[in-house]
Amino acid sequence: MTRQIEVQSLCKSYQIGKLQHDLSLREQLVDFVKNPFSQKREKDETIWALKDVSFHADEGEVIGIIGRNGAGKSTLLKVLSRITHPTSGDVNVKGRIAALLEVGTGFHDELTGRENVYLNGSILGMKKFEIDQHFDAIVEFSGVEQFIDTPIKRYSSGMRLRLGFAVAAHLDPDVLVVDEVLAVGDASFQKKCIKAMDGLRSSGRTVFFVSHNLAAVENLCSRGIWIDAGKIRMDGGAKEVIASYMASFSGEQVSGTDLSTKTNRLGSGEIRYTKLEYLSLDGMPYAIIRSGDALVLRFHYHAAASLHELSFGFRLFSEMGTLITECGHWMHGFRISKVDPGDGYIDLEIESLTLLPGRYHLSLWITAPGGRPVYDGDVQASLEIEASDVYRSGRMIDNRYGFVYFPQRWKVGGSVVSG
């Protein structure tokens, strides 16, 4: 397999407070207009965005770059795209690179959409006849046919995004670099982008994909690189890298909700919910929760007195307030005869979370049998569900299909067809 990119001991530093000489021309002009007489030389602090980064990429690899905000992901893509220069180290790229790092990268506001397509193609080193061959496909993909001869400055951010990605993906790049910018588009457009990137992989192109949507990274990428504080923390199979990245959130409050400070709650207060945790079946906190995941909801409480025959439960609502389900341990014939004063918790195990992607709200309660008295009630918490390939078909399902999905099999003439 042909080596497409080779990165050796890459470092990138920035001098905070000093005049930056590696800014783009546009950034230098903007900075000059804002501060025409200031050289900002009071401070001299070096920030290392990347430090001793080494890896290689072969033709046809789709590599997901993951990490927290500020880890150095976008800086790495800018160096790979030759938008900024490394402080030290070597970056060797074979072939032409197309990059989409922010909405409308490389567009000239005064030019029309049509003119910008040809401008971007020229920057990539393409001849006019080559751009002509792809022009109709670019316009169709972007969905801006009606405005293709309108100046880009009149485009919405979504229109600029669609046209920018269409240009980057269709002008035969050897390497495509895509930042989190896809999050700006709607679900339908994101699917088109992912399909286009998958097509590039099939045709032997190399793709670098930065996203906080770990489900998309796992399903699209065969390999993952986790960057932490400017260094490569892990490089390997996408699923394994994502699992390690998610595990790094253990002990942080991202995987649960503090309920102790919630106000406007109902009830007498003899027992209160204090925290809700989202855990895997082996007790590990989740960084993200996806459709189809096994999930443990751990309800922590504090009791001020001994209480008997309690009922723990909750109602689950859509973001628009539609009641989806009501759950309680008493429905299972599970009895809690007594709770002693102090702290404790009760777990609800869900074998497979059949909710479709979206944001959901929970209203928690603790009552006596029959719902009276109410010790704690209408305690608000939220649950974020990310997309997943729940049917193992390579096709993501989203909230356009409702609130829930059903485990299912389709059969035709006795032959099982993948769901």
The 8 nearest C-alpha neighbors of each residue, nearest first, counted from 0:
[[1, 57, 2, 58, 59, 3, 203, 56],
 [2, 0, 57, 58, 3, 56, 59, 4],
 [1, 3, 57, 4, 56, 58, 0, 55],
 [4, 2, 57, 93, 58, 56, 92, 1],
 [5, 3, 92, 56, 55, 91, 2, 93],
 [4, 6, 55, 91, 90, 54, 7, 92],
 [7, 5, 90, 53, 54, 89, 55, 91],
 [6, 8, 53, 89, 9, 88, 90, 5],
 [9, 7, 51, 88, 52, 53, 10, 89],
 [8, 10, 88, 52, 51, 7, 87, 89],
 [11, 9, 50, 49, 87, 51, 86, 85],
 [10, 12, 86, 49, 85, 48, 47, 50],
 [13, 11, 47, 46, 48, 86, 45, 10],
 [14, 12, 46, 45, 15, 47, 11, 48],
 [15, 13, 45, 17, 44, 16, 43, 46],
 [14, 16, 44, 17, 13, 45, 43, 42],
 [15, 17, 42, 39, 40, 43, 14, 41],
 [18, 16, 40, 39, 14, 15, 19, 43],
 [17, 19, 38, 39, 20, 16, 40, 14],
 [20, 18, 21, 22, 17, 14, 13, 27],
 [19, 21, 22, 18, 27, 23, 17, 24],
 [22, 20, 19, 23, 83, 84, 24, 27],
 [23, 21, 20, 26, 27, 19, 24, 83],
 [22, 24, 26, 25, 27, 21, 82, 83],
 [25, 23, 27, 26, 28, 22, 29, 21],
 [24, 26, 28, 23, 27, 29, 22, 30],
 [27, 25, 23, 29, 24, 28, 22, 30],
 [28, 26, 30, 24, 25, 29, 22, 31],
 [29, 27, 31, 25, 30, 26, 24, 32],
 [30, 28, 26, 32, 31, 27, 25, 33],
 [29, 31, 27, 33, 28, 32, 34, 26],
 [30, 32, 35, 28, 34, 33, 29, 27],
 [33, 31, 29, 30, 35, 34, 28, 27],
 [32, 34, 30, 31, 35, 29, 28, 37],
 [35, 33, 31, 37, 32, 36, 30, 38],
 [36, 34, 31, 32, 37, 33, 30, 38],
 [37, 35, 34, 38, 31, 33, 39, 32],
 [36, 38, 34, 39, 35, 31, 40, 18],
 [37, 39, 40, 18, 36, 17, 34, 35],
 [40, 38, 17, 16, 37, 41, 18, 42],
 [39, 41, 17, 42, 38, 16, 18, 43],
 [40, 42, 39, 16, 43, 17, 38, 15],
 [43, 41, 16, 40, 44, 17, 15, 39],
 [42, 44, 16, 15, 14, 17, 45, 41],
 [45, 43, 15, 14, 42, 46, 16, 13],
 [46, 44, 14, 13, 15, 12, 47, 43],
 [45, 47, 13, 12, 48, 14, 44, 15],
 [46, 48, 12, 49, 11, 50, 45, 13],
 [47, 49, 229, 71, 11, 12, 46, 50],
 [50, 48, 229, 10, 11, 47, 71, 230],
 [49, 51, 10, 229, 230, 52, 47, 9],
 [50, 52, 8, 9, 10, 53, 230, 49],
 [53, 51, 9, 8, 50, 230, 231, 7],
 [54, 52, 7, 6, 8, 9, 51, 55],
 [55, 53, 6, 5, 7, 52, 56, 4],
 [54, 56, 5, 4, 6, 57, 53, 2],
 [55, 57, 4, 3, 2, 5, 60, 58],
 [58, 56, 2, 3, 1, 60, 59, 0],
 [57, 59, 205, 203, 3, 60, 204, 1],
 [58, 60, 203, 204, 200, 205, 57, 61],
 [61, 59, 205, 58, 57, 62, 206, 200],
 [62, 60, 206, 220, 205, 207, 221, 200],
 [61, 63, 222, 207, 220, 223, 60, 208],
 [62, 64, 223, 208, 216, 220, 209, 207],
 [65, 63, 209, 224, 223, 208, 225, 62],
 [66, 64, 225, 209, 63, 224, 226, 210],
 [67, 65, 226, 225, 70, 227, 68, 64],
 [66, 68, 70, 69, 227, 65, 226, 211],
 [69, 67, 70, 66, 71, 72, 211, 227],
 [68, 70, 71, 67, 228, 72, 48, 66],
 [69, 71, 228, 227, 229, 67, 68, 72],
 [72, 70, 229, 74, 48, 69, 73, 49],
 [73, 71, 75, 74, 70, 76, 64, 226],
 [72, 74, 76, 75, 71, 77, 178, 100],
 [75, 73, 77, 71, 76, 72, 78, 48],
 [76, 74, 78, 72, 73, 77, 71, 79],
 [75, 77, 79, 73, 78, 74, 80, 72],
 [78, 76, 80, 74, 82, 75, 79, 83],
 [77, 79, 81, 83, 75, 80, 76, 84],
 [80, 78, 76, 81, 77, 75, 90, 82],
 [79, 81, 77, 78, 82, 76, 98, 96],
 [82, 80, 78, 83, 79, 77, 84, 76],
 [83, 81, 77, 80, 78, 84, 79, 23],
 [82, 84, 78, 81, 77, 21, 85, 22],
 [83, 85, 78, 81, 86, 82, 21, 11],
 [86, 84, 11, 87, 10, 78, 83, 9],
 [85, 87, 11, 10, 12, 84, 88, 9],
 [88, 86, 10, 85, 9, 11, 89, 8],
 [89, 87, 9, 8, 7, 10, 85, 90],
 [88, 90, 7, 6, 9, 91, 8, 87],
 [91, 89, 6, 5, 92, 7, 88, 79],
 [90, 92, 5, 4, 6, 89, 93, 3],
 [93, 91, 4, 3, 94, 90, 5, 79],
 [92, 94, 3, 4, 91, 95, 173, 2],
 [95, 93, 173, 92, 96, 174, 172, 3],
 [94, 96, 173, 172, 174, 123, 97, 93],
 [97, 95, 174, 172, 175, 173, 80, 98],
 [98, 96, 175, 167, 172, 176, 174, 95],
 [99, 97, 176, 175, 177, 100, 167, 80],
 [98, 100, 177, 101, 104, 176, 178, 164],
 [101, 99, 178, 177, 98, 180, 104, 102],
 [100, 102, 104, 180, 99, 103, 178, 160],
 [101, 103, 160, 104, 159, 180, 156, 100],
 [104, 102, 159, 163, 106, 160, 105, 101],
 [103, 105, 101, 106, 102, 99, 100, 163],
 [104, 106, 103, 107, 119, 115, 163, 118],
 [107, 105, 103, 104, 115, 108, 119, 151],
 [106, 108, 110, 109, 105, 115, 151, 152],
 [107, 109, 152, 151, 110, 106, 150, 111],
 [110, 108, 107, 150, 152, 151, 111, 106],
 [111, 109, 150, 108, 107, 114, 151, 115],
 [112, 110, 150, 149, 148, 114, 113, 151],
 [111, 113, 147, 115, 114, 151, 148, 150],
 [114, 112, 116, 111, 115, 147, 148, 117],
 [113, 115, 111, 117, 116, 112, 110, 118],
 [116, 114, 118, 112, 117, 113, 106, 119],
 [115, 117, 113, 119, 114, 118, 120, 112],
 [116, 118, 120, 114, 115, 119, 121, 130],
 [117, 119, 115, 121, 120, 116, 114, 122],
 [120, 118, 122, 116, 121, 117, 115, 123],
 [121, 119, 117, 123, 125, 122, 118, 116],
 [120, 122, 124, 118, 125, 123, 119, 117],
 [121, 123, 119, 124, 120, 118, 125, 117],
 [124, 122, 120, 121, 125, 119, 95, 97],
 [123, 125, 121, 122, 120, 126, 95, 119],
 [126, 124, 121, 120, 123, 129, 127, 130],
 [125, 127, 129, 128, 130, 121, 124, 120],
 [128, 126, 130, 129, 131, 125, 117, 121],
 [127, 129, 131, 130, 126, 132, 125, 133],
 [130, 128, 132, 126, 131, 127, 125, 133],
 [129, 131, 127, 133, 132, 128, 134, 120],
 [132, 130, 128, 134, 129, 133, 127, 135],
 [133, 131, 129, 130, 134, 128, 135, 136],
 [134, 132, 130, 136, 131, 135, 137, 169],
 [133, 135, 131, 137, 136, 132, 130, 138],
 [134, 136, 138, 137, 133, 139, 132, 131],
 [137, 135, 139, 133, 134, 138, 140, 169],
 [138, 136, 134, 165, 140, 135, 139, 166],
 [137, 139, 141, 135, 140, 136, 144, 142],
 [140, 138, 136, 142, 137, 141, 135, 144],
 [141, 139, 137, 138, 142, 136, 165, 161],
 [140, 142, 161, 162, 138, 139, 143, 165],
 [141, 143, 139, 140, 144, 138, 161, 162],
 [144, 142, 146, 145, 141, 147, 138, 158],
 [145, 143, 147, 146, 142, 138, 139, 141],
 [146, 144, 143, 147, 148, 142, 149, 138],
 [147, 145, 149, 143, 148, 144, 112, 154],
 [146, 148, 112, 144, 113, 149, 143, 145],
 [149, 147, 111, 146, 112, 113, 150, 145],
 [148, 150, 111, 146, 147, 112, 151, 153],
 [151, 111, 149, 110, 152, 109, 153, 112],
 [150, 152, 108, 154, 153, 111, 112, 110],
 [151, 153, 108, 150, 154, 109, 110, 107],
 [152, 154, 151, 150, 155, 149, 108, 109],
 [155, 153, 151, 152, 158, 159, 156, 150],
 [154, 156, 158, 157, 159, 153, 152, 160],
 [157, 155, 159, 158, 160, 154, 102, 103],
 [156, 158, 160, 155, 159, 184, 161, 183],
 [159, 157, 161, 155, 160, 156, 154, 162],
 [160, 158, 156, 103, 162, 157, 161, 163],
 [159, 161, 157, 163, 102, 158, 162, 103],
 [162, 160, 141, 158, 164, 163, 159, 165],
 [161, 163, 141, 165, 159, 164, 160, 166],
 [164, 162, 160, 166, 103, 161, 165, 159],
 [163, 165, 167, 161, 166, 162, 168, 160],
 [164, 166, 162, 137, 168, 163, 167, 141],
 [167, 165, 163, 164, 169, 168, 170, 137],
 [168, 166, 164, 97, 165, 169, 170, 163],
 [167, 169, 165, 166, 164, 170, 171, 195],
 [170, 168, 166, 171, 167, 165, 137, 133],
 [169, 171, 172, 168, 166, 167, 120, 133],
 [170, 172, 169, 173, 168, 167, 95, 97],
 [173, 171, 174, 95, 96, 97, 170, 175],
 [172, 174, 204, 95, 94, 96, 205, 171],
 [173, 175, 96, 205, 172, 206, 204, 97],
 [176, 174, 206, 97, 98, 96, 172, 207],
 [175, 177, 98, 207, 206, 99, 97, 208],
 [178, 176, 99, 208, 100, 98, 207, 209],
 [177, 179, 209, 100, 180, 208, 99, 210],
 [180, 178, 210, 181, 209, 182, 177, 211],
 [179, 181, 178, 182, 101, 183, 100, 102],
 [182, 180, 183, 179, 184, 189, 178, 177],
 [181, 183, 180, 184, 179, 189, 185, 210],
 [184, 182, 181, 180, 185, 157, 160, 179],
 [185, 183, 182, 181, 188, 189, 157, 186],
 [184, 186, 188, 187, 189, 183, 182, 181],
 [187, 185, 189, 188, 190, 184, 397, 182],
 [188, 186, 190, 189, 185, 191, 184, 192],
 [187, 189, 191, 190, 185, 186, 184, 192],
 [190, 188, 192, 186, 191, 187, 184, 193],
 [189, 191, 193, 187, 188, 192, 194, 186],
 [190, 192, 188, 194, 189, 193, 195, 187],
 [193, 191, 195, 189, 190, 194, 196, 188],
 [192, 194, 196, 190, 195, 191, 197, 189],
 [193, 195, 197, 191, 192, 196, 190, 198],
 [196, 194, 198, 192, 197, 193, 191, 199],
 [197, 195, 199, 193, 198, 194, 192, 200],
 [196, 198, 194, 200, 195, 199, 193, 201],
 [199, 197, 195, 201, 196, 200, 194, 202],
 [200, 198, 196, 204, 202, 197, 201, 195],
 [199, 201, 59, 197, 204, 203, 198, 202],
 [202, 200, 198, 199, 203, 197, 59, 204],
 [201, 203, 199, 200, 204, 198, 59, 197],
 [204, 202, 59, 200, 58, 201, 199, 205],
 [205, 203, 59, 200, 199, 173, 58, 202],
 [204, 206, 174, 59, 60, 58, 61, 200],
 [207, 205, 61, 175, 174, 176, 62, 208],
 [208, 206, 176, 62, 61, 63, 177, 175],
 [207, 209, 63, 177, 64, 62, 178, 176],
 [210, 208, 178, 64, 179, 63, 65, 177],
 [211, 209, 179, 212, 208, 65, 178, 213],
 [210, 212, 213, 65, 179, 209, 66, 216],
 [213, 211, 210, 214, 215, 216, 385, 182],
 [212, 214, 216, 215, 211, 217, 210, 241],
 [213, 215, 217, 216, 212, 387, 386, 218],
 [216, 214, 218, 213, 217, 212, 219, 386],
 [217, 215, 213, 219, 220, 214, 218, 63],
 [218, 216, 214, 215, 237, 220, 219, 238],
 [217, 219, 215, 216, 220, 214, 393, 388],
 [220, 218, 216, 217, 215, 221, 197, 193],
 [221, 219, 61, 216, 222, 62, 217, 63],
 [220, 222, 237, 236, 61, 62, 219, 223],
 [223, 221, 237, 236, 62, 220, 235, 63],
 [222, 224, 237, 63, 62, 235, 236, 240],
 [225, 223, 234, 64, 233, 63, 65, 226],
 [224, 226, 65, 233, 232, 66, 231, 64],
 [227, 225, 231, 66, 230, 232, 70, 229],
 [226, 228, 70, 230, 229, 232, 66, 231],
 [229, 227, 70, 230, 71, 226, 48, 69],
 [228, 230, 49, 71, 48, 70, 227, 50],
 [231, 229, 227, 226, 228, 50, 52, 232],
 [230, 232, 226, 233, 225, 52, 227, 224],
 [231, 233, 225, 226, 227, 230, 234, 224],
 [232, 234, 225, 231, 224, 240, 235, 226],
 [235, 233, 224, 223, 225, 240, 232, 231],
 [236, 234, 222, 223, 240, 237, 233, 224],
 [235, 237, 222, 239, 238, 223, 221, 240],
 [238, 236, 223, 222, 240, 221, 239, 217],
 [237, 239, 241, 240, 236, 217, 242, 223],
 [240, 238, 242, 236, 241, 237, 243, 235],
 [239, 241, 243, 237, 242, 238, 223, 244],
 [242, 240, 244, 238, 243, 239, 245, 237],
 [241, 243, 239, 245, 240, 244, 246, 238],
 [244, 242, 246, 240, 241, 245, 239, 247],
 [243, 245, 241, 247, 246, 242, 240, 225],
 [246, 244, 242, 286, 247, 243, 248, 241],
 [245, 247, 243, 248, 244, 249, 242, 286],
 [248, 246, 244, 245, 249, 243, 250, 286],
 [247, 249, 246, 251, 245, 286, 250, 253],
 [250, 248, 247, 251, 246, 284, 283, 285],
 [249, 251, 248, 252, 284, 254, 247, 253],
 [252, 250, 253, 249, 248, 254, 255, 284],
 [251, 253, 254, 255, 250, 256, 257, 248],
 [252, 254, 251, 255, 286, 248, 256, 285],
 [255, 253, 285, 252, 286, 284, 277, 276],
 [256, 254, 276, 275, 252, 277, 253, 257],
 [255, 257, 275, 274, 258, 276, 380, 252],
 [258, 256, 274, 259, 273, 275, 255, 260],
 [257, 259, 273, 274, 261, 260, 256, 272],
 [258, 260, 273, 261, 257, 274, 272, 271],
 [261, 259, 258, 262, 257, 273, 274, 272],
 [262, 260, 258, 259, 263, 378, 264, 379],
 [261, 263, 264, 260, 378, 259, 265, 258],
 [264, 262, 265, 261, 378, 377, 376, 379],
 [265, 263, 262, 378, 377, 376, 375, 266],
 [264, 266, 376, 375, 377, 263, 267, 373],
 [267, 265, 374, 375, 373, 268, 376, 264],
 [266, 268, 374, 269, 373, 375, 265, 270],
 [269, 267, 270, 374, 266, 271, 375, 265],
 [270, 268, 303, 267, 374, 302, 304, 271],
 [269, 271, 302, 268, 301, 374, 303, 375],
 [270, 272, 300, 301, 375, 268, 273, 302],
 [271, 273, 300, 299, 274, 258, 301, 259],
 [272, 274, 259, 258, 300, 299, 271, 257],
 [273, 275, 257, 258, 299, 256, 272, 298],
 [274, 276, 298, 256, 255, 297, 299, 257],
 [277, 275, 255, 297, 296, 254, 278, 256],
 [278, 276, 296, 254, 255, 295, 285, 284],
 [279, 277, 284, 295, 283, 282, 285, 294],
 [278, 280, 282, 283, 294, 281, 295, 293],
 [279, 281, 282, 295, 294, 278, 293, 283],
 [282, 280, 279, 283, 278, 295, 284, 294],
 [281, 283, 279, 278, 280, 284, 295, 277],
 [282, 284, 279, 278, 281, 285, 249, 280],
 [285, 283, 278, 254, 249, 277, 279, 282],
 [284, 286, 254, 287, 278, 277, 288, 283],
 [285, 287, 245, 254, 248, 253, 284, 288],
 [288, 286, 285, 289, 385, 384, 245, 254],
 [289, 287, 384, 385, 285, 292, 383, 286],
 [290, 288, 385, 384, 292, 386, 387, 291],
 [289, 291, 387, 292, 355, 352, 354, 386],
 [290, 292, 352, 351, 353, 389, 289, 293],
 [293, 291, 351, 352, 289, 290, 294, 288],
 [292, 294, 351, 350, 349, 352, 279, 280],
 [295, 293, 349, 279, 278, 348, 292, 280],
 [294, 296, 348, 278, 347, 279, 277, 349],
 [295, 297, 347, 277, 346, 276, 298, 294],
 [296, 298, 346, 276, 275, 345, 295, 299],
 [299, 297, 275, 344, 345, 274, 346, 296],
 [298, 300, 344, 274, 273, 343, 272, 275],
 [301, 299, 272, 273, 271, 343, 342, 344],
 [300, 302, 342, 341, 271, 270, 343, 272],
 [303, 301, 270, 340, 341, 304, 269, 342],
 [302, 304, 340, 269, 270, 341, 301, 305],
 [303, 305, 340, 302, 306, 269, 339, 270],
 [306, 304, 339, 340, 338, 307, 337, 302],
 [307, 305, 338, 337, 304, 339, 308, 309],
 [306, 308, 337, 336, 309, 338, 305, 335],
 [309, 307, 336, 335, 337, 367, 368, 310],
 [310, 308, 367, 307, 366, 335, 311, 368],
 [309, 311, 366, 365, 367, 329, 368, 312],
 [312, 310, 365, 327, 364, 328, 309, 366],
 [313, 311, 327, 326, 364, 363, 328, 365],
 [314, 312, 363, 362, 326, 364, 325, 361],
 [313, 315, 325, 362, 361, 324, 326, 316],
 [314, 316, 361, 324, 323, 360, 322, 325],
 [317, 315, 322, 360, 321, 320, 323, 359],
 [316, 318, 359, 321, 320, 319, 360, 322],
 [317, 319, 359, 320, 358, 360, 316, 321],
 [320, 318, 317, 321, 316, 359, 322, 360],
 [321, 319, 317, 316, 318, 322, 360, 359],
 [320, 322, 317, 316, 319, 323, 318, 315],
 [323, 321, 316, 324, 315, 320, 317, 314],
 [324, 322, 316, 315, 321, 317, 325, 314],
 [325, 323, 315, 322, 314, 326, 316, 313],
 [324, 326, 314, 313, 315, 327, 323, 312],
 [327, 325, 312, 313, 314, 324, 328, 330],
 [328, 326, 312, 329, 330, 311, 313, 325],
 [327, 329, 330, 331, 333, 311, 312, 310],
 [328, 330, 332, 331, 333, 327, 310, 334],
 [331, 329, 328, 332, 327, 333, 326, 312],
 [332, 330, 329, 333, 328, 327, 334, 326],
 [331, 333, 329, 330, 334, 328, 327, 335],
 [332, 334, 329, 331, 328, 335, 330, 327],
 [335, 333, 336, 332, 329, 308, 328, 309],
 [336, 334, 308, 337, 309, 333, 307, 310],
 [335, 337, 308, 307, 334, 309, 338, 306],
 [336, 338, 307, 306, 335, 308, 339, 305],
 [339, 337, 306, 305, 307, 340, 336, 335],
 [338, 340, 305, 341, 337, 304, 306, 302],
 [341, 339, 304, 302, 303, 305, 338, 342],
 [342, 340, 302, 301, 339, 303, 343, 304],
 [343, 341, 301, 300, 302, 340, 344, 299],
 [344, 342, 300, 299, 301, 341, 345, 302],
 [343, 345, 299, 298, 300, 297, 346, 342],
 [344, 346, 298, 297, 299, 347, 343, 300],
 [347, 345, 297, 296, 298, 348, 295, 344],
 [346, 348, 296, 295, 297, 349, 345, 298],
 [347, 349, 295, 294, 346, 350, 296, 280],
 [350, 348, 294, 351, 293, 295, 352, 347],
 [351, 349, 293, 348, 294, 352, 292, 280],
 [352, 350, 293, 291, 292, 349, 353, 294],
 [351, 353, 291, 292, 354, 290, 293, 349],
 [354, 352, 403, 404, 291, 351, 290, 355],
 [355, 353, 403, 352, 290, 402, 404, 356],
 [354, 356, 403, 402, 398, 290, 397, 357],
 [357, 355, 384, 385, 386, 397, 398, 290],
 [358, 356, 384, 383, 398, 355, 359, 385],
 [357, 359, 383, 382, 318, 384, 317, 360],
 [360, 358, 317, 382, 318, 381, 316, 383],
 [361, 359, 381, 316, 315, 380, 382, 317],
 [360, 362, 315, 380, 314, 379, 381, 363],
 [361, 363, 377, 379, 314, 378, 313, 315],
 [364, 362, 313, 378, 377, 376, 312, 361],
 [365, 363, 376, 375, 312, 313, 377, 311],
 [366, 364, 311, 375, 310, 374, 376, 373],
 [367, 365, 373, 310, 370, 374, 372, 309],
 [366, 368, 309, 371, 370, 372, 310, 308],
 [369, 367, 370, 310, 371, 366, 308, 309],
 [370, 368, 371, 367, 366, 372, 310, 373],
 [369, 371, 366, 368, 367, 372, 373, 310],
 [372, 370, 367, 373, 369, 366, 368, 374],
 [371, 373, 367, 366, 370, 374, 266, 267],
 [374, 372, 366, 266, 371, 375, 365, 370],
 [373, 375, 266, 267, 268, 366, 365, 270],
 [376, 374, 266, 365, 364, 265, 373, 271],
 [375, 377, 364, 265, 378, 264, 266, 363],
 [378, 376, 362, 363, 264, 364, 379, 265],
 [379, 377, 363, 362, 376, 264, 364, 380],
 [378, 380, 362, 361, 377, 363, 381, 360],
 [381, 379, 361, 360, 362, 256, 378, 382],
 [382, 380, 360, 359, 361, 383, 379, 358],
 [381, 383, 359, 358, 360, 384, 380, 361],
 [384, 382, 358, 357, 359, 385, 381, 288],
 [383, 385, 356, 289, 357, 288, 358, 290],
 [386, 384, 289, 356, 288, 290, 387, 383],
 [387, 385, 356, 289, 290, 214, 397, 395],
 [388, 386, 389, 290, 214, 395, 289, 385],
 [387, 389, 395, 391, 390, 394, 393, 392],
 [388, 390, 387, 391, 291, 290, 395, 396],
 [389, 391, 392, 418, 388, 417, 394, 393],
 [392, 390, 388, 389, 393, 394, 418, 417],
 [391, 393, 394, 390, 417, 388, 418, 389],
 [392, 394, 391, 388, 395, 218, 390, 219],
 [395, 393, 392, 388, 396, 391, 390, 389],
 [394, 396, 388, 387, 386, 393, 397, 389],
 [397, 395, 386, 394, 387, 388, 398, 400],
 [396, 398, 356, 399, 355, 386, 400, 395],
 [397, 399, 400, 401, 356, 355, 402, 357],
 [398, 400, 397, 401, 396, 402, 355, 186],
 [401, 399, 398, 397, 402, 396, 355, 403],
 [402, 400, 398, 399, 403, 355, 404, 397],
 [401, 403, 355, 354, 398, 400, 404, 317],
 [404, 402, 354, 355, 353, 401, 405, 400],
 [403, 405, 353, 354, 355, 406, 402, 401],
 [404, 406, 407, 353, 403, 354, 408, 390],
 [407, 405, 404, 408, 390, 353, 389, 418],
 [408, 406, 405, 418, 409, 390, 404, 417],
 [409, 407, 418, 410, 417, 415, 416, 406],
 [408, 410, 416, 418, 415, 407, 417, 411],
 [411, 409, 415, 414, 416, 413, 412, 408],
 [410, 412, 414, 413, 415, 409, 416, 408],
 [413, 411, 414, 410, 415, 416, 409, 408],
 [412, 414, 411, 410, 415, 416, 409, 408],
 [415, 413, 411, 410, 412, 416, 409, 417],
 [414, 416, 410, 409, 413, 417, 411, 408],
 [415, 417, 409, 410, 418, 414, 411, 408],
 [416, 418, 415, 392, 409, 408, 390, 391],
 [417, 408, 390, 409, 416, 407, 392, 391]]
